[in-house]
Each structure stands twice: as C-alpha cells, then as structure tokens.
C-alpha cells in the first residue's frame, strides 16, 4: 500500500463539491487516512507551487489559494500516486477526454478543483509538510 497527498482546492470547497469528490475517491479504492481543513498561506502556496514563485501570475495564484479553506487528505491504496493522478486528470479541465475529477468539478486551469502530487518525491514532500505528525514513508 502507498500513501499520497490530496487537496480539494477552495473553489470546490466553496461550491459544495467536497462530498461528491470524497465519494468518488472512495469508490476508486482509496482509504482516507487523515483529513484536515486549512486556509493556505502565501508560504504554503510557495511550497506547493515552487515552479511558479516569481512568475507574473504568482500573486493571482496566491489570491486564489488563500481565498478560502482547502480540504487536505492523506490517502492510501495500492499504486496510490499513479492512480490518483489518472483520477484527477489533466490540469485544464477542458483537456480531459475521459471522466476525471477536474473535468467533473473544475472550471478552468486554475480553478480545477483538486491537487495531487505528480510523483513519489512530491507526495513524500507534501505529506511531510502538510501532515508532519507522522512519517508516511
């Protein structure tokens, strides 16, 4: 079994999509190991999106992520990272041809409802940052 980080972004929380997203996650074999609500800070956004720090749209990204609470999760299942990325889908909801969380709940490239780490290194890093109370790996 493998652990991974998962986040429901403020747009989806404010739209009331959280229960539908959780149901979809559970229906696809994930177990929720830990969960908490957090309104991200600028430092949290810089940690989560280091590739965007200093870019012209970073302040808009910070404004979005800090606009309301996000729901943070530790998920577990076999091949969790790979499977979650398939379930989440492409960054831009319009580019998802099959069913995905972003196609179903997202509206655009930024307000795309959810975040998942792209690989094991990022999963370990994000789990340690947002859920430091346990060594997940």
Secondary structure in CASP SS format (residue, H / E / C, confidence):
PFRMAT SS
TARGET T0000
AUTHOR 0000-0000-0000
METHOD secondary structure of the structure
MODEL  1
X C 1.00
X E 1.00
X E 1.00
X E 1.00
X E 1.00
X E 1.00
X E 1.00
X E 1.00
X C 1.00
X H 1.00
X H 1.00
X H 1.00
X H 1.00
X H 1.00
X C 1.00
X C 1.00
X C 1.00
X H 1.00
X H 1.00
X H 1.00
X H 1.00
X H 1.00
X H 1.00
X H 1.00
X H 1.00
X H 1.00
X H 1.00
X C 1.00
X C 1.00
X C 1.00
X E 1.00
X E 1.00
X E 1.00
X E 1.00
X E 1.00
X E 1.00
X E 1.00
X E 1.00
X C 1.00
X C 1.00
X C 1.00
X H 1.00
X H 1.00
X H 1.00
X H 1.00
X H 1.00
X H 1.00
X H 1.00
X C 1.00
X H 1.00
X H 1.00
X H 1.00
X C 1.00
X C 1.00
X C 1.00
X C 1.00
X C 1.00
X H 1.00
X H 1.00
X H 1.00
X H 1.00
X H 1.00
X H 1.00
X H 1.00
X H 1.00
X C 1.00
X C 1.00
X C 1.00
X C 1.00
X E 1.00
X E 1.00
X E 1.00
X E 1.00
X E 1.00
X E 1.00
X E 1.00
X E 1.00
X C 1.00
X C 1.00
X H 1.00
X H 1.00
X H 1.00
X H 1.00
X H 1.00
X H 1.00
X H 1.00
X H 1.00
X H 1.00
X C 1.00
X C 1.00
X C 1.00
X C 1.00
X H 1.00
X H 1.00
X H 1.00
X C 1.00
X C 1.00
X C 1.00
X C 1.00
X C 1.00
X H 1.00
X H 1.00
X H 1.00
X H 1.00
X H 1.00
X C 1.00
X C 1.00
X C 1.00
X C 1.00
X C 1.00
X C 1.00
X C 1.00
X C 1.00
X E 1.00
X E 1.00
X E 1.00
X C 1.00
X C 1.00
X C 1.00
X H 1.00
X H 1.00
X H 1.00
X H 1.00
X H 1.00
X H 1.00
X H 1.00
X H 1.00
X H 1.00
X H 1.00
X H 1.00
X C 1.00
X C 1.00
X C 1.00
X C 1.00
X C 1.00
X C 1.00
X C 1.00
END
